[in-house]
């Protein structure tokens, strides 16, 4: 079991899993019409590919602005470029780690090199993730309400999975809010966990760990207070997160506009709703990048959309391939190069 855990923590192994599952899913969706898929991709003018690349990078820029605004409440001179570096680097680590858990550790590392303490980083991540989850929950709820006409009539069988994913999303928001609202409960859970760990001999020095934990909890409460007392920042970050989510949900429709002829704007709302549903279901698939499941769901849901609206069903695979490359692999490439550049820059500084 320990060997399996070590393997899953290896980024090379995770990349191999991602590529294997994604390749298998792509093969299964394209094996009967590979020639037409390739023809559709090659027929697109390079300008449109620049536009798609610019769109996903602009999405990262918005995420960077969010991190910058939050961090400036601690470090007033914190730069927007630093926020962008953190954003795209953490996207890379989220993408190659099971359950998108690597981003938090990478942000701790990045912030440490930018003279931000661990307690400050923890409060930044808490506020960022809580407001993001709140904005995403509300955005998805509105999409499901306004896009219900298409979704209910074509994919009502997926509703249990959608509801479960939505409950998880809302539950995260409530849990993160409760951490600071009911600090006694957080203290109780944390200290109980340490005591259990001590009894199981996972934790050797219980008193030392409890002392460090108390200090971290106190620091966390102090750091998070600045956000609770700053409603203007909350509104700004919430609004930017709504924009961030809308950019993410509308991206498949933009790819459809590029690839598929005679597409009507009325298709945008159903396309955005389906993307929101994919994200909700992917929550339960902890493989890095939700590889395999994402491609399967995209082909299933958007195939149904194309079929019901009379669009060329053969073009779904082309849309899937282009969308997945830019929304995931392109960001993985840019994120890895950015992080390598960040490390080299700070390595040169300490030489």
N, C-alpha and C positions, 0 to 999 in steps of 0.2 A: 504493500500500500504506500509506504514512504517513497519507494522508487517511482511509483506512478505520479505521486504529488510533485516530486522533483522534476520529472519529465514535463509535466504540465506547466511548470514555472519557467521552463526553458523557452526563450522567444523563438529559437530556430525550430523547435518542435511545434510550437504554436503556429508559426508561419506555414510549416509543412501541412498541418491539419487544415488550416484555412484554404491553402491552395488545392489540396486534395478534395475536400468537400465541395468547394466552389467549382472546381473543374468538373467533378462528377455531376453536379447539378446543372451546370452549363451544357455538358454533353447530352444529358437526358432531355433537355429542353430544345436542343438544336440539332440532334442527330439526324432528323429527317429533312431538314432544310438548311443545312450549313451553307450551301452555295448562295441561297437567297439572302441569308443573314449577312454574309460577307459582302455581297453586292450592295445591299442597303447601306452598310457602314461606309464602304468606299465611295458611295455616291454623294455623301455629305461633304459640303465645302469646308475646308480647314478652318475658315473663320468661325463656323458654328461650334467647332470643337474648342476653339479659344474662348468662345463665349461660355461654354459649359464649364471649362476649367476655371474661368474667372468667377463664375457663379459660386462654385463650391469654396473657392478661396475667399470670396466676399463673405460667405457664411462663417468662415473661420475668423475673418476680421471682426465681424459682429461679436463673436465669442470672445475675442481678444479685448474688444472695447468693454465688454461686461467685466472681465477680470481686472482690467485697468481701473475702471470706476470703483470697484469694490476695494482694490488694493490701495487706491489713493486715499481712502478714509484712514489708512494706517501710514502710508508713505506718500505724502502730497506730490512729490516730484516723480513718482513712478510713471514710466513712459508707455505710450500706446504700443510701440514696437515690442517692448518687453511682454506686454499682455498678449500680443499676437504670437510671439515665440512660445509662450506657455500654453496658449490655446492649441496650436497645431501640434506641439510636441505631446501634450497629454492626449490628444485625439489619436495619435500614433500608438501610444502605450495602451489606451483603452481598446484600440482595434486589435492588438495582438495578444491581449490577456483574456483568460476565461471570465465571462460575466462582466467584461469592461471594468476590471478592478485595478488595472495597472496605472490608470491616470492619476489617482490620488497620491501614490508613492512618487511618481515622476514629478508631480507638482510640488511636493515637499522638497525634493531635490533641487528643482529649478528655483524655487523661492529661496532656499538656503544660499544659493549662489548670488541672489539678488538682495542679500542682507535682510531677509524676512525670517523671523524666528518660527519655530515649530508651532507654538501656540497661536501665533498670528496666522500662519498657514492653515491651521485647523479651523479657525474661525472663518477665514476666507472661503474654504471649501464648504463649510457648513452653510453659510449664507448663500453662496453661489448655487449649490445643489438644491437647497430648499426652495429658493425663488424659481429656479429652472423647473423643478418638478411641479410647482404650483402653476406656473405659466403653461407648461405642457399639458397638465391635467385639464385646465380650463379650455385651452385651444382644442384639444382632442374632443372634449365634451361638446363644444360648439360645432365641430365638424361632424360628429356623429348625429347631432340634432338636425343640422341643416342639410346633411348629406344622407339622411335616413331613407329617403324615397328610393334611391338606387340600392343602397346597402341592404336594407331589409328585404327587398324583393329578390335579390340575387345571392346574398351571402348571410342570410339569417341564421344558418346552421353554425356559423362561427361566433355567434353572439356570446355563448358561455366563455369562450377564450378571451373575447374582447372585454367582457365585464370583469373577468379575473385579472387581466392586465391592468385595467383601469383602477380596480381596487388596490392593487399593489402600488400603483403610482400615487394614488391619494394617501395610502397608508404611509408611504415614505415621507410625504409632506407633514402629515400629522405627527409621525414619530420624531422628525427633526425639530418640529415646533415644540413638542413635549419635552425634549432634552433640556431646553432652557426654561420652559414654563414650570416644569416640575423637577427641579434639580435634585430633590431628595430621592426621586425614583431613579434618576440616572446614577446617583451616588450609590444607591442600594444595589442596583443591577451590576454596576462595575465592581464594587467591593465584594459582592457575593460571587461574582465570576472569578475574582482573584483567590478567594478562599477555597472555592471548588478546585481551582487549578493547583493550589497548594496541597490539598488533600490527595489529588491525583498525581502529585509529584511532578507536575508540569512546570510549576513555579517553585523555585528553590528558596528564595529569600522573600517570604510573604510580607514582612514588615517594611522592607525597603521598597517593594513594589507598591504597597498601599500608600507609603509616603509620597512616592513619585506620582502616583495616581491622583492623590489629593491636590498636589501642586498643579498638575495638568488641568484638573477640573476647575480649580480656582482661576487659573490663567484663562481657561476657555470661557468662563462666565464673565470675566472682565472684558475679554476681547469681543465677545458677541453682544455685549451691552451697547457698543457703539452703533451696531446695526439696528437694534431695537429702538434706539433713540433717534433714528435718522429716516423718517418716512419718505423724504424726498429721494434718497438713494434707493429705497425699496421700490418706489414707483418707476424710477429710471431703469433699474435693472429688470424689473418685471416687464416693462414695455419692450426693452431690447430683447428679452427672451421670447416674447410673443413674436417679434419680427424674426428672430432666429428660427423658431419653430415653423413659421409660415414659409420661410425660405427653404427649409428642409422638406416640408410636406409638398410644396409645389414643384420641386425639382423633377420628379418623374414626368409631370405634365409638360415641362419645358423640353425634356428629351423627346417626348411624343411629338411636340410641335416641330422639332427639328427633323425627325425621321418620317413621320406619317403625314401624307398629303391630305388636305381638306379636313383638318381637325377643327372642330368648333369650340369656342370658349366655354360652352355649357358643359364640356367634359372636364373642366378644371376642378370643380367641387367634388365630383365622384373620385377623380384621380387622387386628390389630396386626402380624402377620407380613407381610401384604400391604403395609402402610405402610412397614415396614422394607425390603422389596424395592424399592419405589418410590424410596426414598432411595438405595439402592445403585446402581440403574440411572441415576438423575439425575446421579450423579457424572460421567458421561461426556457430559453435555449442558451446555455452558458458557454457553448463553444465559441472561441474567439471570433469576433465579427459576425456571430450567428451564421457562420458560413454553412451553406447547404440549405438551411431552413429559409433564409432570406430569399435566395434565388427561387426556391420552390414556391413560396407564398407569392412572390412577385409574378411569376409565370401563371399561377393559378388565378389570382385576383384580377390582374390586368388582362389576362386572356379572356376572362369572363366579360370584362368591360369592353374589350374590342369586339367580341362576338355580339354583345347586346346592342352595340351602337353601329354595327355594320362596317367597322374598320377592318383593314387587312390583317387577319389573324397571324399571318406569317411574319409580320413585322414586330410582334411582341418580343421575340427572342433578341432582335436587334436592339430594341429599346432597353431590354433587360441588360444586355452586355454593356452598352454605353453607359447606362445609369449606374450600374454596379462599379464599373471602372472608375468613373469620375467621383462618385460619392464615397467610395471606399479605397480602392487601390491607389488612385491618384493622391489622395490625402495621406495614405500610408507612406508613399514615396516622398512627398513634400515634408511630412512630419519627421520622418527618419533623418532626412538631409538637414533639416532645421536643427534637430537635437544634436546631431553630430557637429554641426557648425557651432552651436552653443557650447558644447564640451571643449572643442578645440580652442575657442576664444578664451574660455576661462582657464584652460590649461596653459595657454601662452601668458596669461596675466600673472600666474603664480610661479612661472619659471625665473 
